[in-house]
């Protein structure tokens, strides 16, 4: 059985477990609601995906230190705003 939960990491450091409404994959609308706008996908160090707001830096979202530490290139770039961290099979 595949894992159907993912983790929302808010910029303030709080974390919330969540699942797709259809129990299979997150819809674009669900992802946009979580990050507050257009989405971008980047890879974690462990192979999971981070869904973030594509315009986070442009619109002045606060830095997300927890997500940045998970980001494959976190030593070179900072993730801004709320994110979703999930196994690849939950995002299509």
Helices and strands as residue ranges (DSSP letters): E 5-9, E 15-19, H 28-35, E 39-43, E 49-53, H 65-70, E 83-86, G 88-90
